[in-house]
Amino acid sequence: MSTDMRDVYADTLISMARNDSRICVLEADLMNATGTKGFKTAFPERFFDVGVAEADMVGIAAGLASEGKIPFAATFGTFASRRVFDQFFLSANYAQVPVKLVGTDPGITAQLNGGTHMPFEDTGMMRLVPHLTVVEPSDIVSLRELLKQAAEHPGSAYIRLHRKGSQQFYADNETFTLGKAKVLRDGTDVTLIASGFVMVPAALKAAEDLADQGISAAVIDMHTVKPLDIETVIEYARKTKALVTCENHQVIGGLGGAVAEALACSIPTVMECIGVHEQFGQVGDLDYLAGAYRLRSGDIAEKARRAISRKKELCS
């Protein structure tokens, strides 16, 4: 059984490549970190390591895509966003070719690589690109299925990939659709909208703790940040009248910003945000960093209680 999310990433690409000759993989000297050595062994003619040249990697991926290939190009999230933004914007998205760019170690999952390698802004940057799909799987099942969806999607995609460690809370046969959120838990008092490997489990734990306090919290896995599932956001805004967004990212421009924009234009609702607030990254393990940036389940529960309190004040 795979032990890391990166193993599921690589195994899924190999499985897809067996049935689709268009699937190819590009790396920027991070094959071991991304876990794609097995793909190179299985399909050496469809594996391209360009060295430490991320911008070149994206340009080559765009060229392959223009010739009918489906390239998955991976590097650390900081490089996949800040370093190659212009190349990805123009060569892939403006040119309307299907490059699947994978940013690994999103947010605090960069851990000991520290602040220079800790992307808190990549989702926000990618949300600005017209028609780009932005995805963040939360467990091994959603990763496997959303990779397949991304491969089939006719446009480009940006995928936030947690590399090390694995978890599963979806059934093996669960199905997914890009742009359609998954409701993991229903609720009537407050809605927790989360994305990714770090925050979805934290939101589920917060909902359990809130239930012990007599508070009914819905939990939504917003695996696709763009296009946002506005229909589900509005449905639960009407149902609970209080929302908390939970993301391993700056609250500016990310999931929190996307949900706030949707609500402001349709159904203004009491809302709180869990995420990074005007901070850079730092060195630390995952548990320490979750505490330092207040991304733990207890922080989510606290924000949920605050949202409910604000809702009651508005209704009184």
N, C-alpha and C positions, 0 to 999 in steps of 0.2 A: 504494500500500500504506500502511496506517495506520502512523504512526511512534510513537504514544504509546498507552499502555493506555487513557487516557481517550477516544481516538479509537475504539477498539474498543468501549468502553462505549457511547458515543453511537451508533455505527453499528449496534450490536446492538439497541439500543432502537428505532431507526428501523425496522430490519428487522422486529422483532416487531410494532411498531405498525401496519405496513402490513397485517398479517394479523389483528390483534386490536385492535379499537376500544377495548378496556378499558385499554390501556397508556397511561399519562400520566406526565409528568415535572414535578417541582417543584424549584425552586432557591431559595437564600437569598442572592441577589445574587452568585452565583459561577458563572454560566453560562459565562463564558470560561475560568475555571479548570477546571471540570469537562468542558468541551468539548461542551456540549449545544446550542450555538447552531443547529446543523444540525437538531436535533429541533424547535426552535422554528419554524424556517423551514418544515419539512415539515408540522408539525402544530400550528399556532399555537393552535388551540382546545383543545389537550391539553397545553399548556405553561403553567406558573404560576410566576412569579418573585415571591416574597412580600417581597423585600427582606431587610435584615439582621434577620430575625425567625425564628430557627430553630425555636423552640417553636411558633410559629404555623404554620410549614411542616408540622410533624409533625401538628398538630391538623387542618389542612386535608387532609393526606394521609389521615388516618384517616376524615375525613368522606367523602372521595371513595371510599375503600375500602368504607365502609358502604353506599354506593350502587352497588356492583358494579364499581368501577374497580380497576385494578391500578397503584397509584402507586409510582414510583421517586423517592424524595426524597434529594437529595445535599447534603452540605456537608463541611467539614473534619472529620476524625475526632474532634477534641477537642469540637467543637460537636455532632456527631451522637451523642456519648456523654454527656459530663459536662453539657453545657448542656441537653439535651432529654430526659434519662433519664426523668424523671417522666412527661412527656407521651407518650413512646414506650411506657413501661411500661403506663400506664393507657388512653390513648386508642386505642392499636393492639393491644397484646398482651392486656391484661385484657378489652378489648372484643372480642377475637378477630376482628379484621379484618386483611386481608393487606397491610400496609404494608412496602415494601422500602426500608429505610433504608440509604443508602450513605455510609460514612465514608471520605473520601479522605485521602491522605497519612498512612497509618498508620506509627506508630513513627518511625524515623530518616528515612523518606522525606519528612518535612516539611522536612528540611534547613535552608535559610536562614531559614525562618519561625521557627525556634528553639523553645525549651522550652515557651513558652505554647501553641504549636500542634503539639506533638509527643505524640501519644497513645500511651502505653505501657500504658494500663489499660483501653482500650475493650473488648477481647475479654473480659476478666475481668468487667467490669460486665454485658455482654450475656449472658454465660453464666449469670448469676443469674436471668434472666427466664424464667419457666416456658414451655416449649414453643417458645421462640424458636430459629430456625436461624441459626447464625453461620458465615459463609463467608469464606475468603480465597483468591482465585485466585492462581496463580503465574506464568502466562504468558497470551499473547493467546488461545490456544485454550481453556484452562480458564476464562478470564474470559467468553468468548463463550458457551460451553456452560453454565456455571454460572448465568449471568444468565437463560438460558432456563429452566433448572431452577427457579430462584428464582421466576420469573414464574408457573410452573405450580404451585408449591407453595401449598397452601391457606392457610398461616399467614403470619405476619410473618417477615422475615429481616433480618439485619444483615450487610452486605457490606463488607469492608475492601478498598478500591480504591487501588492504586498508580497515580498519574496520569501521570507523565512517564517516557518511555522505554518500550521494549518488548522482549520476548524470547519465544522459542518453542522448547520442547523436546518438546512433544507433536505428534503427527501431526495434520494438518488434520481427519482423520476420527475422531479419538479421541472416545469417548463418556464421559460422567460421570454420576454419581448422587449427589445430596446425601446425606451421611452415609456414603458408601463411599469409603475412601481409595484412592489409586492407588500401586501398588508400581512405582517407577521403576527399581529395581535390586535384585536379590536378593543375599543374603549369608548367611554362617553364623557370623561372629564377633561382630558388633555390628550394631544397627539404628539408623539415623538417621531420626527422625521429624520432618519439617519442615513449615512452612506459609508460604505467601506468596512474593511477588516477590523479596525479599531472601534468604530463608533456604533455599529449595529449591535454587537454583543453587549456593549455598555448600555445602550438604550433598552435592550431586552431585560438586563439586570435591574435597571432603574425602574422599569414597569413592574417587575416582581416586587421590588421594595415598596413602591407606591401602593401596590395592591394590599400589602400588609398594613398600610395606613388608611385603607378604605378609599383609595383613589384609583379610578379606572383609567388607565393610560393605553391608548392605541400606539402601536409601533409600526412604522412604515419603513421599508428598505427602499430608499430612492437610489437604486443602483445606476440609473441614468440621470445625470445631473442636467444634461442637455441632449435632446429636447426634454424639458421637465414635464412630468405627468401632472399638468395643471388640473385636470379633471379630478384626480384623486386628492390633490391638495385642497381644492375647493370643497369637495365632498366632506372631508374631515374638518375643515374650517367651520362649515355649517353645523356639523355634528357635535364637535367638542368646544368650539369657540375659543380655543386656546391651543397654541402650537409651540413646540420647541424644536429647532433644527440642531442637528448634532453632526459635526464634521471635523475631520483631522486636517484642517486647512484654515486659512484666514477666513473670518466671517465676512470680510469685504470681498465681494465678487464671486464667492463660492456658492455652496448650497443655500446658506442663509440668505445671501443676496438674491438668488434665483427665486426662492419661495417668497421673500418679501416683495419682490417685483410683481409676482403673480397675484399675491393677495391685494396689493395696493391698487391694481388695475381691475379687480373683480369683486373682492369681498374683504375689506379691511378687517383684520383680526388681531387679537392680542397675541404677541409673538415674542419669544426669547431665543437667544442664539448661544449655542455651545460651540466653541472653536477658538482659534488663536486670535488675539486682539492686539494688533500693532506690535508684534514681537518677532524677533529673528529666532532661528534655531539654536540649539546648543548640544553639547555632548551629554549622553546619558543613556541608560537602558530604557526599555519601553515603559515600565511601571513608573520609574522616576519622572519621565517626560510627561506621561499622562497626568501625573499629579501636578507637575510644574505648570502645565498649560490648562489645568482644570478641565480635563477631558474624561474624568471617571464617572461611573454610574451615579455616585453620590452627588456630583456636580449637576448632572442631568436632572436628578430628582429634585434638587434644590430649585433649579430653574423652572421645573414643572409646577412646583408649589407656588412659585412667584407668579407664573402665568395665570394659574387658577385664581390666585388672590386678586390680581389685576382685573381679571374677568368679572369677578364678583363685585368689585368696586364700580366698574362701569355699568353693571346691571342694577346697582342699588339706587 
